[in-house]
C-alpha cells in the first residue's frame, strides 16, 4: 500500500496549496473492467495491443508528455516457512521496479505475463510526473489510476475486475471522449462514464460522493456511501450525474 500512502500524503499537502491547484477542471472518467481475468490491462498482451496505443494517442496531444511519471505496486509470490513450526506459506514480496517512465522498457518491467506468479495491485500515471507537479505547484494535465479489484488468492467477491480513473484537464481542449469510447469498445468495459470535476475539491451529487480529490478516488464509499462491490452492478444509477460513454 506504499503507493496509496504516498498519494494521500501528496494530496494532503496540496490541500494547503493555492486554490488554482485545487480548482483545475477535468473530464473525470471511471472505467469498470470486465471480470474475466484474462482481459486485465496489466497483462502484457492486453496492455500492448489495447491500452497503451490508446493512451499514447492521448499523450501525443500534450506538451508535457515527455515528463510523464509512472508508479506501480507489483508483488511476487514466494514460498516461505514459519519460524515457529516450519510450515510453508505464501508471502507476497513487493517488487522493486525502480524509476518508471512512459517507454517500452518501463512497460515491460511493470506489466505481467499471463502465466506469471506475480500480482499487480495499482498503477498511476501523472503527466507531468508527480514530482514535477509538486515542484511547480500544479495539478497534472493527465492522471490515470488503475486498481486490481481481486485479492491475491482471488477469493474476494467482485462486481468488476478492475477500476480505472482517468482525468484530462479541460483546458487542453482535446476530444478525450472519442478516445475513451474507442478504448472502452476494444476493452469491452462493463461501463465507462464521465463527468466534470475539480482536481482537489470533494463533492457530492445525487447518490455519488467523493470525499477526497481525484487522485484518491477508489471504490469504497463513493455510491450511497458503500463499496461498489457490495452493490449489484446493474443497480448502479449513473445518469444524470454521469454521461455514459460505453455500457455492456
Protein Blocks (a to p, Z undefined) as FASTA:
>chain_A
ZZmmmmmmmmmmmmmmcfklmmpccddddddddfblklpfklmklmmmmmmmmmmmmmmm
pfklmmpccddddddddddddfklopacdddddddebjadddfklmmmmmccfkbcbdcf
bdcdddddfklmmmnopacfbdcddddfbdfkopaccfbfbdcdddddfklopafklmmm
mmmmmnopabdcdddddfklccdehjbccfbdfklccfehpaghiafklpcfklpcfblk
bccfbdZZ
